[in-house]
Amino acid sequence: MTGVDQLNKWIEKRQYREVGNLLEAVNQLSKYFSGYSEIKRITSLVEEGTVLAAALAVLTLLTLSMLLWSL
């Protein structure tokens, strides 16, 4: 299981603390491997991490919106 796989699992379970820590690690690794874009597996993982980060942003906003509307 890759860090990106674990990130996806934690996003689905809404374990935001773990997601935040792992997302930072994924971002750092993405920066480190940015010079290896010719390797398809690395490119795929970086793209997947970017998509998951965007999905997390949307999920977080939706969750906060639901909480605010329930007040």
C-alpha positions in Angstrom: 0.0 0.0 0.0 1.4 3.4 -1.0 1.1 6.6 0.9 -1.4 7.7 -1.7 -3.5 4.6 -1.1 -3.4 5.2 2.7 -4.4 8.8 2.1 -7.4 7.7 0.1 -8.4 5.3 2.8 -8.2 7.9 5.5 -10.1 10.5 3.4 -13.0 8.0 3.0 -13.0 7.4 6.7 -12.8 11.2 7.4 -9.8 10.8 9.7 -8.6 14.4 9.1 -5.7 14.4 11.5 -4.1 11.4 9.8 -4.9 12.8 6.4 -3.2 16.1 7.2 0.0 14.5 8.3 0.1 12.1 5.4 -0.8 14.8 2.9 2.2 16.8 4.0 4.4 13.8 3.5 2.9 13.1 0.0 3.5 16.7 -0.9 7.1 16.6 0.2 7.7 13.4 -1.7 6.0 14.8 -4.8 8.4 17.7 -4.7 11.4 15.4 -4.2 10.4 13.2 -7.2 9.3 16.1 -9.5 12.5 15.6 -11.5 11.6 12.0 -12.3 8.4 12.8 -14.3 9.5 10.5 -17.1 8.8 7.5 -14.8 5.1 6.8 -15.3 4.5 5.3 -11.8 5.8 8.4 -10.1 3.8 10.7 -12.4 0.7 8.6 -11.7 1.2 8.7 -7.9 1.8 12.5 -8.0 -1.3 13.1 -10.1 -3.4 10.8 -7.8 -2.1 12.7 -4.7 -3.1 16.0 -6.4 -6.6 14.6 -7.1 -7.0 13.3 -3.5 -5.9 16.7 -2.1 -8.6 18.4 -4.2 -11.2 15.9 -3.2 -10.2 16.4 0.5 -10.7 20.2 0.1 -14.2 19.7 -1.4 -15.1 17.1 1.3 -13.9 19.4 4.1 -15.9 22.3 2.7 -19.0 20.2 2.4 -18.6 18.9 5.9 -18.2 22.4 7.3 -21.2 23.6 5.3 -23.3 20.8 6.7 -22.2 21.7 10.2 -23.0 25.4 9.7 -26.4 24.7 8.3 -27.3 22.4 11.2 -26.7 25.2 13.7 
